[in-house]
């Protein structure tokens, strides 16, 4: 019985320590969740506060693979050099999957987001 209790105490300590480290690593990083369906994002416009975000993109039977492109409004979105590359998902989201981007710091202003793989319109992301 003492052995079982010891194992449980060690396991609990490990879980608590892991959660504390996750919170420290992600301190101040928020998530923006976006869902794609055929030809569109469910979220048509977003307003967030200035800060650091991870984009989480879900493929809800939108296409074989989907992604995300984020560009500062007013820049030519067709040119890759204008894309905010940290906002790209780290792997394309296959049908039924969700993928995340790297942390992306957003300053005040307007941006557009879209998916070239599941051709969507350009939607507005406003950062206040």
C-alpha positions as CSV (number, residue, x, y, z in Angstrom):
1,X,0.0,0.0,0.0
2,X,2.9,2.4,0.8
3,X,4.3,1.7,-2.6
4,X,1.0,2.6,-4.3
5,X,0.7,5.8,-2.3
6,X,4.4,6.7,-3.1
7,X,3.8,6.2,-6.8
8,X,0.6,8.3,-6.7
9,X,2.5,11.1,-4.9
10,X,5.3,11.1,-7.5
11,X,2.8,11.0,-10.4
12,X,0.9,14.0,-8.9
13,X,4.1,16.0,-8.4
14,X,5.1,15.3,-12.0
15,X,1.7,16.5,-13.3
16,X,1.7,19.6,-11.2
17,X,5.3,20.4,-12.2
18,X,4.5,19.9,-15.9
19,X,1.4,22.1,-15.8
20,X,3.4,24.9,-14.1
21,X,6.1,24.7,-16.8
22,X,3.5,24.8,-19.6
23,X,1.9,27.9,-18.0
24,X,5.4,29.6,-17.7
25,X,6.2,28.8,-21.4
26,X,2.9,30.1,-22.7
27,X,2.7,33.1,-20.3
28,X,0.9,35.9,-22.2
29,X,0.3,33.8,-25.3
30,X,-3.4,33.6,-26.3
31,X,-5.1,31.4,-28.9
32,X,-7.2,32.5,-31.8
33,X,-9.3,29.6,-33.0
34,X,-10.4,29.6,-36.6
35,X,-12.6,27.0,-38.3
36,X,-12.7,26.5,-42.1
37,X,-15.6,25.0,-44.0
38,X,-15.9,24.7,-47.8
39,X,-14.7,28.0,-49.2
40,X,-14.9,30.1,-46.1
41,X,-13.8,30.7,-42.5
42,X,-16.6,30.5,-39.9
43,X,-15.1,33.5,-38.2
44,X,-15.8,36.4,-40.7
45,X,-14.1,39.2,-38.7
46,X,-12.1,39.3,-35.5
47,X,-11.1,42.0,-33.0
48,X,-8.4,41.3,-30.5
49,X,-6.2,43.3,-28.2
50,X,-2.5,43.8,-29.0
51,X,-0.4,40.9,-27.9
52,X,1.0,37.5,-28.8
53,X,-1.2,34.8,-30.3
54,X,-1.1,31.3,-31.6
55,X,-3.5,30.6,-34.4
56,X,-5.4,27.3,-34.2
57,X,-6.9,26.3,-37.6
58,X,-9.5,23.5,-37.8
59,X,-10.4,21.8,-41.1
60,X,-14.1,21.0,-40.9
61,X,-14.4,19.1,-44.2
62,X,-13.3,22.3,-46.0
63,X,-10.7,20.7,-48.3
64,X,-8.1,18.0,-48.3
65,X,-5.7,20.4,-46.6
66,X,-6.1,23.9,-45.2
67,X,-3.8,26.6,-43.9
68,X,-3.7,30.2,-42.9
69,X,-2.1,33.4,-44.4
70,X,-2.0,36.6,-42.4
71,X,-1.0,39.9,-44.0
72,X,-1.0,43.5,-42.8
73,X,-4.0,45.2,-44.4
74,X,-2.9,47.3,-47.4
75,X,0.0,45.1,-48.4
76,X,-0.3,42.8,-51.4
77,X,-1.5,39.5,-50.0
78,X,-0.5,37.6,-53.2
79,X,3.2,38.3,-52.4
80,X,4.8,35.8,-50.0
81,X,7.2,38.4,-48.7
82,X,4.2,40.3,-47.2
83,X,2.9,37.2,-45.3
84,X,3.4,37.1,-41.6
85,X,5.1,33.7,-41.6
86,X,4.9,33.0,-37.9
87,X,1.1,32.8,-38.4
88,X,1.4,30.0,-40.9
89,X,0.3,26.7,-39.3
90,X,3.3,24.5,-38.7
91,X,1.7,21.7,-40.7
92,X,-1.3,21.9,-43.1
93,X,-4.5,20.8,-41.4
94,X,-5.9,17.8,-43.1
95,X,-9.6,17.0,-43.3
96,X,-10.9,16.7,-39.7
97,X,-7.6,18.0,-38.1
98,X,-6.6,21.1,-36.2
99,X,-3.1,22.6,-36.5
100,X,-1.4,25.5,-34.8
101,X,0.9,28.3,-35.8
102,X,3.9,29.6,-34.0
103,X,3.5,32.5,-31.5
104,X,2.8,35.7,-33.5
105,X,3.0,39.1,-32.0
106,X,0.3,41.4,-33.3
107,X,0.7,45.2,-33.0
108,X,-2.3,47.6,-33.3
109,X,-3.7,47.8,-36.8
110,X,-5.7,45.9,-39.3
111,X,-4.7,42.6,-40.9
112,X,-6.4,40.2,-43.4
113,X,-6.5,36.5,-43.1
114,X,-7.4,33.8,-45.7
115,X,-6.6,30.3,-46.9
116,X,-5.2,29.8,-50.4
117,X,-5.6,26.0,-50.2
118,X,-9.4,26.2,-49.6
119,X,-9.8,29.4,-51.4
120,X,-11.5,31.8,-49.1
121,X,-12.3,35.5,-49.2
122,X,-10.0,37.8,-47.2
123,X,-11.3,38.5,-43.7
124,X,-10.4,41.3,-41.4
125,X,-8.5,40.9,-38.1
126,X,-8.5,44.2,-36.1
127,X,-5.9,44.6,-33.3
128,X,-6.8,47.3,-30.8
